[in-house]
Amino acid sequence: SQGKMARDMSDIDILKMELEQLKKEVSTPREPVSKTSKDIMDWCEAASGTDLLITGVPDDKNPYKPEKGGCIIT
């Protein structure tokens, strides 16, 4: 497991791994949250008409809809 591997490594080995990860991440393009959050909101609004989590699943197409019936005591 990864936890055991980290315990078996020296501090220098762990720092080398962290340095390699940071070298990979430094080239990742960054954008301000103000721009990306607006992009996400626009995308969600554009997709909302077809998003089943928003519109719901029609009863006739829902394979998980419970069967009608049951017991009625009169």
Buried (B, 14 or more C-beta within 10 A) or exposed (E): EEEEEEEEEEEEEEEEEEEEEEEEEEEEEEEEEEEEEEEEEEEEEEEEEEEEEEEEEEEEEEEEEEEEEEEEEE
